[in-house]
Amino acid sequence: MKLTIDRSAFLRPLGHVQSVVERRNTIPILANVLLKARNGKVQLTATDMDMDILESVSCNILQEGSLTVPAHTLYDIIRKLPEGAEISLEADGENNSVLVLAGRSKFTLPLLPADEFPVMSDEELPCRFSLGIDDSKALIDKTRFAISNEETRYYLNGIFFHASKTSDVPMLRAVATDGHRLARVEIPLPEGANEMPNIIVPRKAITEVRKLIDDWDGDINVSLSQTKICFSIGDIILSTKLIDGTFPDYERVIPSGNDKNMCVNCNDLSEAVDRVSTISTEKSRAIKLHLSNNNLVLSANSPESGTAIEELELNYNGEMIEIGFNSRYLLDIANQIEGENVEFSMADPGSPTILRDQEDTSALYVLMPMRV
């Protein structure tokens, strides 16, 4: 194989595919990116055996062929070369290596045969639909902060997607929870998604898709089965296995009888929570909200750091209530609120609280209280 390609044209897809490759691999070939040069394009493929990504870019091919090279090393080399450099890649079969040339720079990298690279399973994905870019970002951004990191509850290590109905209107819902907070966002059900199975997309795949759509402004084509999902984003195809587990019945966690309703400026609340939580202990991050007539008092205390109190004025005429929250969890939710005000619906100090964006009914958040 021999080709020449512009640095910037090569760097972008290489950055996408190397991100999928795990830093620590017990199988050497999985640390490599597969390069296939043919028909005026070089196709880059990487996999971690659960997820794979494929992207093509135009180049000048002097000799067609295929090889695999260490993904992170190649990416670091290309990244450090000067802007506008023309890169030459040439396989050296006798020495089992590939030459990377650019100006006066020369690198020799070990290669592994392309036929040793894992073959991706060509599974039938019967359910197909398209998502707009804004809907895609909303489904991910407003839920992924609540994905659990607890490996023993592996079925919470991703975002749960399913078809549902709100007021008899078909919707596509995305839900994530770690047991302390829950995020649910919904969009009108895309055409073709009405027969989709309930699926849990793993955190790593969610992270990679979110990076890819930052550089894209068109629709995203989605195809899936009960075990696999594929995202087509322009010239990029990312496929991943789904989490094999049952997502809990999250509807049972969402309270329906919360009668103490508070509306507060989200920016003012976030800044106050951030300031007061400076005093809270590193372990619990607990702050207390004391709510009475048109007044909200936020407080925190710790034996080591002292106490902090801040007051906010708001419109509230309900019963007095004191309730504690993890300040980091509260700020995570507040960061998703795009409107001016955030609404709290509370019942008592021991029951879950519902939070909503006053200007966006598509998203709902549930936060479990703390004893403080």
C-alpha positions in Angstrom: 0.0 0.0 0.0 1.2 3.5 -0.8 -0.7 6.8 -0.6 -0.3 10.5 0.0 -2.8 12.6 1.9 -3.1 16.1 3.4 -2.5 16.3 7.1 -5.8 18.0 8.1 -7.8 15.6 5.9 -6.2 12.7 7.6 -6.2 14.0 11.1 -10.0 14.4 11.5 -11.0 10.8 10.7 -8.0 9.4 12.5 -9.0 11.3 15.6 -12.5 9.8 15.4 -11.4 6.2 15.1 -8.5 6.2 17.5 -10.9 7.4 20.2 -12.6 4.0 20.1 -9.3 2.1 20.6 -8.7 1.2 24.2 -5.4 2.3 25.7 -4.7 -1.0 27.3 -5.1 -4.0 25.1 -4.3 -7.7 25.7 -4.9 -8.4 22.0 -2.3 -6.5 20.0 -4.4 -6.1 16.8 -7.1 -4.2 18.8 -4.6 -1.4 19.4 -4.3 -0.9 15.7 -6.3 1.0 13.1 -7.1 -0.8 9.8 -6.3 1.2 6.7 -7.7 0.1 3.4 -6.6 2.1 0.3 -8.7 1.7 -2.8 -10.9 3.6 -5.3 -9.3 7.0 -4.4 -10.1 6.7 -0.7 -8.5 5.4 2.4 -10.9 3.7 4.8 -10.1 3.7 8.5 -11.6 1.1 10.9 -11.1 0.6 14.6 -12.8 -1.7 17.2 -12.7 -2.7 20.8 -14.8 -5.8 20.0 -18.0 -4.2 21.5 -18.0 -1.1 19.3 -16.5 -0.4 15.8 -16.2 2.7 13.7 -15.5 3.1 10.0 -14.7 6.3 8.2 -13.4 7.1 4.7 -11.5 10.0 3.3 -10.2 10.9 -0.2 -6.5 10.6 -0.9 -4.0 10.0 -3.7 -3.4 6.3 -4.0 -0.2 5.2 -5.6 -0.7 1.5 -4.7 -3.9 -0.1 -3.3 -3.7 -2.3 -0.3 -4.5 -2.8 3.4 -2.5 -2.8 6.6 -2.9 -2.1 10.4 -0.8 0.3 12.4 -0.9 1.4 16.1 -3.8 3.8 16.3 -2.7 6.2 19.1 0.9 6.4 17.9 -0.2 7.2 14.3 -2.6 9.8 15.6 0.0 11.5 17.8 2.4 11.7 14.9 -0.1 13.2 12.5 -1.3 15.6 15.2 2.2 16.9 15.8 3.1 17.5 12.1 2.8 21.0 10.8 -0.4 22.4 9.4 -0.6 21.9 5.6 1.9 19.0 5.5 1.5 16.3 2.9 1.9 12.9 4.4 3.1 9.8 2.6 2.3 6.3 3.9 4.1 3.3 2.4 4.1 -0.3 3.5 7.5 -2.0 3.8 6.6 -5.7 3.5 10.2 -6.9 4.0 10.6 -5.2 7.4 6.9 -5.6 8.4 6.6 -1.9 8.9 5.0 1.2 7.4 6.9 4.4 6.6 5.2 7.7 7.5 6.9 10.6 5.7 6.2 14.4 5.9 8.7 17.0 4.9 11.9 16.1 6.7 10.1 13.9 9.3 10.3 10.1 8.9 8.7 7.5 11.1 8.8 3.8 10.9 5.9 2.0 12.6 5.3 -1.7 13.1 2.4 -3.2 11.2 0.2 -6.2 11.6 -1.4 -8.0 8.7 -4.9 -6.7 7.7 -6.3 -10.2 7.6 -5.7 -10.5 11.4 -8.0 -7.6 12.0 -11.4 -8.7 13.5 -14.2 -9.0 11.0 -17.3 -7.0 12.0 -20.4 -9.1 12.2 -22.9 -8.2 9.5 -26.1 -8.4 11.6 -29.5 -7.5 10.2 -30.8 -4.3 11.8 -34.5 -4.2 10.9 -35.6 -1.0 12.7 -34.5 2.2 10.9 -35.2 5.9 11.4 -33.6 9.3 11.3 -32.9 11.8 14.0 -32.4 15.6 13.6 -29.2 17.0 15.0 -30.8 19.1 17.6 -33.0 16.2 18.8 -29.9 13.9 18.9 -28.0 16.4 21.1 -31.0 16.9 23.4 -31.5 13.2 24.0 -27.8 12.7 24.9 -26.9 16.0 26.7 -30.0 16.1 29.0 -29.6 12.5 30.2 -26.0 11.2 30.1 -24.9 13.1 33.3 -27.1 10.7 35.2 -25.6 7.5 33.8 -24.4 5.2 36.6 -20.7 4.3 37.0 -21.5 1.3 39.2 -20.3 -1.7 37.3 -22.3 -4.2 39.4 -25.5 -2.5 38.1 -24.4 -2.8 34.5 -27.9 -2.2 33.2 -27.6 1.4 34.4 -24.3 2.0 32.6 -26.0 3.6 29.5 -29.0 5.5 28.3 -32.3 3.6 28.0 -34.3 4.4 24.8 -37.8 3.3 24.1 -41.0 4.3 22.4 -43.7 5.6 24.6 -46.7 7.9 24.7 -47.4 11.3 26.4 -51.1 12.4 26.2 -51.6 9.8 23.5 -48.8 11.3 21.4 -46.1 8.8 20.4 -42.7 9.8 21.8 -39.1 8.5 21.8 -37.8 8.6 25.4 -34.2 8.6 26.7 -33.7 7.8 30.3 -30.7 7.5 32.6 -30.3 7.0 36.3 -27.7 6.1 38.9 -30.2 5.6 41.7 -29.6 9.1 43.1 -30.9 11.2 40.2 -32.9 10.4 37.1 -33.1 12.2 33.8 -35.9 11.7 31.2 -36.2 13.5 28.0 -38.6 12.9 25.1 -39.0 13.9 21.4 -41.8 13.1 18.9 -41.3 9.5 17.8 -39.4 9.5 14.5 -41.0 7.8 11.5 -40.0 4.1 11.4 -39.3 3.9 15.2 -42.7 2.7 16.3 -41.6 -1.0 16.3 -38.3 -0.4 18.0 -37.3 -2.7 20.9 -36.4 -1.2 24.3 -32.6 -0.7 24.2 -29.8 0.4 26.5 -26.9 2.1 24.6 -23.6 1.9 26.5 -21.9 5.0 27.9 -18.8 4.7 25.7 -20.9 4.6 22.5 -23.0 7.6 23.7 -19.7 9.5 24.3 -18.3 8.7 20.9 -21.6 9.6 19.1 -21.8 12.9 20.9 -18.3 13.8 19.8 -19.1 12.9 16.2 -22.3 15.0 15.9 -20.4 18.1 17.1 -18.9 18.2 13.6 -22.1 17.4 11.8 -25.2 19.4 10.9 -27.4 16.9 9.0 -29.7 14.1 10.1 -28.3 10.9 11.8 -29.5 7.6 10.4 -30.1 5.0 13.0 -30.6 1.3 12.5 -31.0 -1.3 15.3 -32.0 -4.7 16.5 -32.4 -6.1 20.0 -28.6 -6.5 20.4 -26.9 -3.9 18.2 -27.3 -0.3 17.1 -25.7 1.5 14.2 -25.3 5.3 13.7 -24.6 6.7 10.2 -23.2 10.2 10.5 -22.2 11.4 7.0 -19.2 9.3 6.0 -18.9 7.8 9.5 -20.5 4.5 10.6 -20.4 3.7 14.3 -21.9 0.4 15.5 -22.1 -1.0 19.0 -23.4 -3.9 21.0 -26.3 -3.0 23.3 -26.3 -3.6 27.0 -27.8 -7.0 27.6 -30.0 -6.3 30.6 -33.4 -5.0 31.8 -33.7 -1.3 32.7 -35.7 -0.8 35.9 -39.3 0.5 35.8 -38.3 4.1 36.2 -41.9 5.3 36.2 -42.2 4.1 39.8 -39.5 6.5 40.9 -41.3 9.6 39.4 -43.6 10.9 42.2 -47.1 12.1 41.3 -48.3 13.8 44.5 -45.7 16.4 45.1 -47.7 19.5 46.2 -45.0 22.0 47.3 -44.0 23.9 44.2 -41.2 26.4 44.0 -40.0 28.4 40.9 -36.6 30.0 41.1 -34.2 31.7 38.7 -31.9 28.9 37.6 -28.7 31.0 37.3 -29.2 32.6 40.7 -29.8 29.2 42.3 -26.8 27.6 40.6 -24.4 30.4 41.7 -25.8 30.2 45.3 -25.5 26.4 45.4 -21.9 26.6 44.1 -20.9 29.2 46.7 -22.6 27.5 49.7 -21.3 24.1 48.8 -17.8 25.3 49.2 -18.3 24.6 52.9 -19.9 21.2 52.5 -17.8 18.1 53.2 -16.0 16.5 50.2 -17.7 13.2 50.8 -21.4 14.1 51.1 -21.4 17.5 49.3 -24.7 18.1 51.2 -26.5 21.4 51.3 -29.8 22.2 53.0 -32.7 24.2 51.4 -35.1 25.9 53.8 -38.2 27.1 52.0 -40.8 29.4 53.6 -42.9 32.4 52.5 -41.2 33.9 49.5 -37.8 33.0 50.9 -35.2 30.3 50.2 -32.3 29.8 52.5 -29.4 27.6 51.4 -27.0 26.4 54.0 -24.1 24.0 54.5 -21.9 23.2 57.4 -19.0 20.9 58.3 -16.9 20.5 61.4 -13.7 21.3 59.4 -14.8 24.2 57.2 -17.5 26.0 59.2 -20.9 27.2 57.9 -22.3 29.0 54.9 -25.8 30.6 54.4 -27.3 32.4 51.5 -30.8 33.7 50.9 -32.8 34.0 47.7 -36.1 35.7 47.1 -38.7 33.8 45.2 -42.5 33.4 44.8 -43.6 30.7 47.3 -46.6 30.7 49.6 -46.7 27.0 50.5 -45.9 25.1 53.7 -42.4 25.5 55.2 -40.1 22.6 54.2 -36.4 21.8 54.8 -34.8 19.4 52.4 -31.2 18.3 51.7 -29.5 17.5 48.4 -26.1 16.6 47.1 -25.0 19.9 45.7 -23.1 18.4 42.7 -26.2 16.4 41.6 -28.3 19.6 42.0 -25.8 21.6 39.8 -25.7 18.8 37.2 -29.4 19.1 36.7 -29.4 22.9 36.8 -26.8 22.9 34.0 -29.4 21.2 31.8 -31.9 24.0 32.3 -31.9 26.2 29.3 -34.7 28.5 30.3 -34.6 31.2 32.9 -36.4 29.4 35.7 -36.3 25.9 37.2 -39.4 24.4 38.9 -39.1 22.2 42.0 -42.0 19.9 43.0 -41.5 18.5 46.6 -43.5 16.4 49.0 -41.4 16.1 52.2 -37.8 15.9 53.2 -37.6 12.1 52.6 -39.3 11.9 49.2 -38.0 12.4 45.6 -38.2 15.9 44.2 -39.1 16.6 40.6 -37.2 19.4 38.7 -38.3 20.9 35.3 -37.3 23.6 33.0 -40.2 26.0 33.1 -39.9 26.7 29.4 -39.2 23.1 28.3 -41.7 20.3 29.1 -39.8 17.7 27.2 -37.3 17.1 30.0 -38.0 15.9 33.6 -35.5 15.3 36.4 -35.9 13.4 39.7 -33.5 14.0 42.6 -33.4 12.0 45.7 -33.0 14.0 48.9 -30.3 13.6 51.6 -30.4 13.8 55.4 -28.6 16.9 56.5 
